[in-house]
Structure formats: structure tokens, C-alpha cells
Amino acid sequence: MLRSSVFAAAAAMALAAEPAYAQLKWDLPSAYPADNFHSENLAAFARDVADATAGRLAIKVHPNASLFPATAIKSAVRIGQAQVGEILISVHENEDPMFGIDVVPFLAASYDEARKLWLASRPAIERRLAEQGLMVLFAVPWPPQGIYAKKEINAVADMQGLSWRVYNAGTERIAQIVGAYPVTIQAADLRQALATGLINAFMTSSATGYDTKAWETMTYFYDTQARLPKNITFVNCSSRLSVRSTSMRGRSSWWTTRPPTAALTSSPSNSPPRA
């Protein structure tokens, strides 16, 4: 992974310009397990900030929706209940269509295309978040998404009646188009939903398949590489240091990723392949 050190350096400069004061402590809520690559990126980011500021700014990462549910993280940072946060931006597509631009199927189906899409859409996304008092620090893409299913799917008609996991407007639209039953499940609850049979099909990345041990409950995986959604890490603009750091943040706004993967063939395996 690539560590973003730009904000860390900016924070260090801002702290150096301030009179001496006690250590600042920030909370960073996230929706994904501690061993998910997004959470590991955030932990690396927190270490970079601590190192660059000689420990004067400490960021505590709260993974797996342990501090706030996935859908509440943005609001929590906006109103100051946390200073910085990470979200899957498409969860908030209902607020603004630009938040869901990366989940339009096959619009950007590779890391290179996803990066170009982020560069094109970033100004509009940043403006919209700035209106809410939030400043973007960096974005991280998920791996390309495919379909996990309990039954074989050879045609769209085979998806009719499936219990289909949804977590944003894009996945809900797919359910409507194919005639599946939408079941809203965020990442922190997905493993339990699979174990209890609440759903029998879903579209997600190989990284989430690995996190949830999808091979234990799903029989088929279709590597559609339909899209690469992204997580965005952002800070409350009124948080101390954020305004001073604005001019430096943009040069390192995209991290590439190579997380663990879990894919299935026509029969489940005992363990997933690792990338």
C-alpha cells in the first residue's frame, strides 16, 4: 500500500506554528473490520500523522462500525462528534448523484479507469462535501466487484426472486431491474447475514468476500469486474489543523491497493486464495 504523508506533514507544520499545548486526540470511525485493507490503510495513516507531529496529534481508528454505523459516519464528522472519518461515498448517493458515479456498472472497471474517474469527479465531490463542512483527504478504491451467489446464474432471469444484499442506491437498482428482493445490509453485519441465510446473492469485491468468508455459504462467484467503488477519508473543516492543511492535501489523494481476495468457482473451496 501507499501511505499518504501529505496531511501528516501539513499537520506537523501547523502544530509547529502553534504555541505549546496538550496532545490533540481525534477519533476516526470506519465501517470495516480491523484486518480489512481499508482499516489497515487508516492505521498506517494514523501512524504517519503521529510520527510527523511527534505524537502531538493522535488519531484513534474505530473499525467495524464500532463507533458509528456506516450510514452515520459522515453526519457524525459533520456535527463534530468525530473529527475525521472514512465512508464508502456511494452510500450517500441519494444526497447527490456524483457520490454514486463510481457505482455505475462498467463506467470504470479497472484501477486505471477508476483513478481517471476520481480525478474527473473529485472537484464536484469536494465542493459538495465542502458545503457540508467536510474536507476530503484521500480516496481508496475497492477491487473490482463480482457476484457471489448460492445458485448458478446463467441469465438475468436466474436472479429473479433472489434475496439480494443492498447497501447503496446502485445495488438497490440492480435488485429492481432483475426482480430480486433487496435486503439492506452494511459491511459490519454481512458475515452474520450470510451465516443465517438472510441473503443468497450479492455483488461485492473479493476483499469483502475474504472478510466475510463468502466461500463458506456461497457456491458461485462471477467475476464481472463491474465497478470499483471507493472509500473517502475526510476531516471536519472546523477541526483544528484542517484549514491550515488544506493547501497541501491534494498531492496524495489516491492510494492504490492490493488486498486479500476470495473468489469461488462452481464449488466452494475450504480456503480462499490470497493475492
C-alpha positions, -999 to 999 in steps of 0.1 A, spaced: 0 0 0 10 36 -4 9 58 26 -4 93 23 20 116 42 9 149 29 -17 156 56 7 144 82 34 168 70 9 196 69 -3 188 104 32 189 117 38 223 101 5 236 116 14 223 151 49 239 148 33 272 142 10 269 173 21 276 209 27 245 230 -5 228 241 -16 193 252 -18 164 227 -47 166 203 -68 134 201 -90 127 171 -115 99 165 -117 82 131 -147 59 127 -147 34 99 -172 7 88 -148 -22 80 -131 -49 100 -97 -41 116 -79 -65 93 -96 -52 61 -71 -33 39 -90 0 43 -87 -2 80 -50 -11 77 -46 19 55 -62 41 81 -40 27 108 -9 35 86 -22 70 81 -27 75 119 9 63 125 22 87 98 4 116 115 17 106 149 53 103 136 51 136 117 37 155 147 60 138 172 28 124 189 11 158 193 -18 147 171 -31 112 179 -58 96 157 -77 66 170 -92 44 143 -125 28 153 -131 0 127 -161 -23 120 -187 4 127 -178 2 164 -182 40 170 -210 48 145 -229 28 119 -217 31 83 -245 54 73 -240 77 103 -202 84 100 -205 113 76 -231 131 98 -210 123 130 -180 141 115 -201 169 101 -216 178 135 -183 173 154 -189 140 172 -157 128 154 -130 149 138 -122 127 108 -139 97 92 -140 72 63 -170 62 42 -180 44 11 -190 75 -7 -217 58 -28 -237 51 4 -247 87 2 -257 87 -35 -292 98 -26 -278 131 -15 -260 138 -48 -257 117 -79 -219 125 -80 -215 105 -48 -226 74 -68 -207 80 -100 -183 52 -93 -210 25 -90 -224 30 -125 -217 -5 -139 -188 -7 -163 -182 31 -164 -148 24 -147 -139 -13 -144 -102 -12 -137 -79 6 -113 -66 29 -140 -101 38 -152 -112 43 -115 -84 67 -109 -93 87 -140 -129 88 -129 -119 101 -95 -97 128 -110 -127 139 -132 -153 137 -104 -132 149 -75 -138 186 -78 -176 182 -78 -174 158 -49 -151 181 -29 -174 211 -35 -205 191 -23 -187 179 8 -173 214 15 -208 227 16 -214 203 45 -182 215 63 -161 185 53 -127 184 35 -115 154 15 -81 140 24 -78 110 2 -97 82 -17 -90 45 -18 -107 22 -44 -121 -13 -37 -111 -41 -60 -134 -48 -90 -167 -62 -79 -183 -95 -89 -214 -115 -80 -215 -142 -52 -245 -165 -54 -259 -196 -38 -272 -208 -71 -259 -209 -106 -267 -178 -127 -267 -182 -165 -291 -154 -174 -307 -123 -158 -339 -143 -153 -320 -166 -129 -316 -137 -105 -354 -131 -101 -365 -138 -66 -331 -139 -51 -325 -123 -17 -300 -97 -28 -279 -76 -5 -281 -39 -10 -260 -12 7 -265 18 -16 -288 31 -43 -267 13 -70 -271 -22 -56 -308 -15 -49 -313 -5 -86 -298 -38 -97 -323 -56 -74 -352 -37 -90 -340 -44 -126 -335 -82 -122 -365 -87 -99 -346 -97 -68 -356 -89 -32 -335 -61 -18 -321 -67 17 -302 -38 32 -270 -50 50 -240 -29 57 -205 -44 59 -204 -49 97 -235 -71 95 -227 -90 63 -209 -120 78 -238 -127 102 -264 -123 74 -245 -149 53 -243 -173 82 -280 -171 89 -291 -173 53 -306 -139 52 -293 -134 16 -284 -158 -12 -267 -134 -36 -247 -101 -35 -223 -80 -55 -191 -70 -38 -154 -71 -41 -131 -100 -35 -118 -82 -4 -153 -83 12 -156 -119 1 -125 -126 21 -136 -106 51 -169 -125 53 -156 -160 43 -181 -160 15 -168 -194 3 -185 -210 34 -220 -200 23 -219 -191 -14 -213 -216 -42 -207 -195 -72 -187 -164 -80 -190 -144 -112 -160 -121 -119 -179 -94 -137 -154 -66 -127 -184 -43 -130 -171 -13 -110 -146 -2 -83 -164 18 -56 -141 40 -34 -138 50 2 -131 86 10 -114 98 42 -123 134 52 -120 158 80 -143 183 97 -133 217 84 -136 233 118 -113 208 134 -80 223 145 -53 220 118 -77 211 90 -78 246 75 -40 250 78 -36 217 60 -59 224 31 -33 237 6 -11 206 9 -36 177 10 -43 173 -27 -9 159 -39 -15 125 -24 -52 120 -28 -53 84 -42 -39 52 -27 -36 21 -48 -45 -12 -31 -37 -49 -34 -59 -65 -7 -66 -102 0 -91 -118 -23 -117 -145 -21 -134 -159 -53 -154 -190 -58 -157 -214 -88 -186 -239 -93 -180 -254 -59 -168 -238 -27 -132 -243 -15 -120 -248 20 -99 -217 20 -97 -186 -2 -68 -177 -25 -47 -148 -12 -34 -121 -35 
